[in-house]
Amino acid sequence: MNKNELINLVAKKTGLSRKESKSGVTSMLNLVVDEIAKGKKVTLTGFGTFDIGHRKDRVGVNPRTGEKIKIKAVKMPRFHPSKTFRSKIK
């Protein structure tokens, strides 16, 4: 499912117009991204938690040359599904 399909499904399920549904979905996604960018955690009960993970510096290998390269530390967005979410995927 892509974003447009999600918007159409929200419009169908809620009875809202497609324009209103698009505004709601886009706003929700932007709010989650903004909060994560600020370093905060977003928890949606029954769905899951979005937060930031930290990867340390590490050494990798260039597959072409076999040369060792240093990979810098980075921050990565993460998602942890709730128990309710996980239990439905069996």
N, C-alpha and C positions, 0 to 999 in steps of 0.2 A: 504494500500500500504506500502510495506517495502522498505528498501534502495535499494535492488537489482531491484525491480520492477521500482523504480524511475529512476535508472540508465538506465535500458532498455528502458524506455519511453523517456528519454532525448536523448538517442542514436537514437531512431526511429524518433523523431520529428526534430532533428537537422542534421541528416545525419552523425554525428560523429561516430567513432568506439566506441564499448562498453568500451574499455580501456580508451579512451579519455574522455568519459562521466563519467566513474567512477572517474577518476582523478579530473575532474571539480566539481562533486557533493561532493566528499570527501573533497576537498580543501575548498569549500564554507562552508560546515558544520564546518570544523575545524576552519576556520577564525571567524565564528560567536561565537563558543565556546571560542576561545582565547580572543576575544574582551570583551565578557561578563565576563570572568574570571578576566580581568583587571579592571572591574568595569565600563566599558563603555556601551553605549546603541547602538544597531544596528537597524537602520530603513530602511526597504525595501519598498519604495513607492509603494502603491497599494497592498501590501501584509500584512505588519504589523511591529511591533516593538518588539524586544527582549531586556529585561533589567533584573535587579536584584531586587527582592522584599525582604523585611526584615520582618521576623516574630519575635515578641517580646517574652521574657520569658513568660510562661503561666503555669497554673496548669491543669493537666489532671487527669483522674481517671483510675486506673488499672481495667479492666473489670472483672478479675477473683476475685480479693480480695476487690475491692471497695476502696482501699487505694489511697490517693491523692499522685500524683507524680509531680515533677517539670520538665517541658520540657524546655530545653535550647533554647535561641534565635538562629535562623539560617538564612542564606541567601539562597534564592531560585530563580532559573531562572524563568522568566515570559515571556509570549507572549501575546501581545495585537493586535488582528487582525485589519486591516484598515477598514474604512467604505466601501470601494470597496469590500473587502473580505467578510465582513458581509452581504452586500447586495446580494451577490450571493448564500447565504445559507438560502434561504427562501422556 
